[in-house]
Amino acid sequence: MADADFRKVDLFGDPVMPRHEGRGRPEHVRTLANSNKVLLAFARGLTVKEAATAIGVSVPTLRKHYSSEVAQREAAAIRFEMVQLSRLNEGAKAGSVSAEKELGRRLEKARIDLLSDQVSRNARAPKAEKLGKKATMQQAADELRGQYEAPPPPPGLLN
């Protein structure tokens, strides 16, 4: 690579923009590479702020230029996993034994994870909330029954 090629990108591979004359920063330009970085950040489980930091923009700029990716952030991990499984399936169909083994391994792991979630939800009874000293004493006082259980009769009806 020539020296001129190294001056076009910075340390992280982002293009180096020529100096902008005038006030403020130049408008952010949406790129496919940054869009993919944002989707991968959401697939990894990062927050919007962390995704914005990953591509070097502010959160409002991320929301403005990558709104469709931000809208997909909840499903990004699931969609990414399905794309991987689909590619493994295509490789297995083409005759790749390693793709077939990996596909089987991932499907088995998914089944085990699902079963584990079901068992853990059914096995554990919810814990009773612990009461503090004051709440315990108040509860004991509320449950106390004795001689003064009912209010006394009015003064004229004692006899």
Salt bridges, closest charged atoms under 4 A:
ASP14 OD1 - LYS37 NZ 3.46
GLU27 OE2 - LYS64 NZ 3.09
GLU27 OE2 - HIS65 NE2 3.12
GLU69 OE2 - ARG30 NH2 2.70
GLU74 OE2 - ARG73 NE 3.99
GLU90 OE2 - LYS93 NZ 3.49
GLU102 OE2 - ARG105 NH2 2.66
GLU102 OE2 - ARG106 NE 2.84
GLU108 OE1 - ARG111 NH1 2.45
ASP113 OD2 - LYS109 NZ 2.98
